[in-house]
Amino acid sequence: MLPFVLGGALALAISGNTALFGAAVTRWEAALFIGASMSITAFPMLARIIYERGLARTSMRALALAAGAFDDVIAWCMLAAVMACFSGKPETVMLTVAGGALYAVATLGPLKTLLLKIESRRNGRPVSGPMLGFILMLLMLGAWFTDFIRLYAVFGAFIMGTAMPRGVLTETLQRFIEPLTTNFLLPLFFIYSGLNTKLGLVLSPDLWILTLVVVAIACVGKGAGCTVAALCHGETKWNAIAIGALMNSRGLMELILLNAGLERGLITPALFTVMVIMALVTTMMTAPVFEWVSRRVRTLKLVANANVEGASIEAEPTSAIV
């Protein structure tokens, strides 16, 4: 709530500026979009850091992943609402809302049941070529449909991925698809985002001040906000700081959301560049802060263990006398 409220308040303060928002964007559309942008979390990066640090079976992992998934879902729902309202045509809004709901129900209901039956009948056999083609066809159709109803293609892909049954099928698909996406498609997307980022547009003092304000609001809203929330719910100080650092990263998810807003005319290239700088700064902060916290925790543990060992050594003569 804190990053959303702070981002929404900032958007209300700067809305109406055609150098930052599209001319047809209302104040509340701007507030919803910027609030969602501030609230997003780089969920894949968060999961990767937790996995690489060996924290997969800790309570901090469960809390951070649950919080990251929850606020990402809410942020994407807000983006969908803004996209629907921004069309300005009641019939288009109805098509977007009804079509999105119908797609989600059909994909997570009958289609998921069908996929579960297919998975159970395969009995762990490797994924064949026709099966891989069928899954990729479903993925493309889902992305096309959500783009057709004026949502963003990523919604269709995300819901289709959620419907996939967990097991051998998903593991095999990841083994086939992940190298292509991470080594080819993902770099292309970053190149595309880089081409849309025009640093020359933020050379004016006003936009640099806005950039600093955006970065500060992002860090206070997500970093400090999640740290305080974790502390209030019983986490240790260092665990809370680590959770705040993880949640403050935005990464790829932020870029997807910003590109959607730029393509639909919600924001201008100038504000897009400001928000990309914020995403880069908050993402680059994550690993160093998390590593610093990890080193601090390790040092405290070593000191505590040394104190315990020293106390036990001092107690040995006394116990011997007794």
Rosetta blueprint (number, residue, H / E / L):
1 M L
2 L H
3 P H
4 F H
5 V H
6 L H
7 G H
8 G H
9 A H
10 L H
11 A H
12 L H
13 A H
14 I H
15 S L
16 G L
17 N L
18 T L
19 A L
20 L L
21 F E
22 G L
23 A L
24 A L
25 V L
26 T L
27 R H
28 W H
29 E H
30 A H
31 A H
32 L H
33 F H
34 I H
35 G H
36 A H
37 S H
38 M H
39 S H
40 I L
41 T L
42 A L
43 F H
44 P H
45 M H
46 L H
47 A H
48 R H
49 I H
50 I H
51 Y H
52 E H
53 R L
54 G L
55 L L
56 A L
57 R L
58 T L
59 S H
60 M H
61 R H
62 A H
63 L H
64 A H
65 L H
66 A H
67 A H
68 G H
69 A H
70 F H
71 D H
72 D H
73 V H
74 I H
75 A H
76 W H
77 C H
78 M H
79 L H
80 A H
81 A H
82 V H
83 M H
84 A H
85 C H
86 F H
87 S L
88 G L
89 K L
90 P H
91 E H
92 T H
93 V H
94 M H
95 L H
96 T H
97 V H
98 A H
99 G H
100 G H
101 A H
102 L H
103 Y H
104 A H
105 V H
106 A H
107 T H
108 L H
109 G H
110 P H
111 L H
112 K H
113 T H
114 L H
115 L H
116 L H
117 K H
118 I H
119 E H
120 S H
121 R H
122 R H
123 N L
124 G L
125 R L
126 P L
127 V L
128 S L
129 G H
130 P H
131 M H
132 L H
133 G H
134 F H
135 I H
136 L H
137 M H
138 L H
139 L H
140 M H
141 L H
142 G H
143 A H
144 W H
145 F H
146 T H
147 D H
148 F H
149 I L
150 R L
151 L L
152 Y L
153 A H
154 V H
155 F H
156 G H
157 A H
158 F H
159 I H
160 M H
161 G H
162 T H
163 A H
164 M L
165 P L
166 R L
167 G L
168 V H
169 L H
170 T H
171 E H
172 T H
173 L H
174 Q H
175 R H
176 F H
177 I H
178 E H
179 P H
180 L H
181 T H
182 T H
183 N H
184 F H
185 L H
186 L H
187 P H
188 L H
189 F H
190 F H
191 I H
192 Y H
193 S H
194 G H
195 L H
196 N H
197 T L
198 K L
199 L H
200 G H
201 L H
202 V H
203 L L
204 S L
205 P H
206 D H
207 L H
208 W H
209 I H
210 L H
211 T H
212 L H
213 V H
214 V H
215 V H
216 A H
217 I H
218 A H
219 C H
220 V H
221 G H
222 K H
223 G H
224 A H
225 G H
226 C H
227 T H
228 V H
229 A H
230 A H
231 L H
232 C H
233 H L
234 G L
235 E L
236 T L
237 K H
238 W H
239 N H
240 A H
241 I H
242 A H
243 I H
244 G H
245 A H
246 L H
247 M H
248 N H
249 S L
250 R L
251 G H
252 L H
253 M H
254 E H
255 L H
256 I H
257 L H
258 L H
259 N H
260 A H
261 G H
262 L H
263 E H
264 R L
265 G L
266 L L
267 I E
268 T L
269 P H
270 A H
271 L H
272 F H
273 T H
274 V H
275 M H
276 V H
277 I H
278 M H
279 A H
280 L H
281 V H
282 T H
283 T H
284 M H
285 M H
286 T H
287 A H
288 P H
289 V H
290 F H
291 E H
292 W H
293 V H
294 S H
295 R H
296 R H
297 V H
298 R H
299 T H
300 L H
301 K H
302 L H
303 V H
304 A H
305 N H
306 A H
307 N H
308 V H
309 E H
310 G H
311 A H
312 S H
313 I H
314 E H
315 A H
316 E H
317 P H
318 T H
319 S H
320 A H
321 I H
322 V L
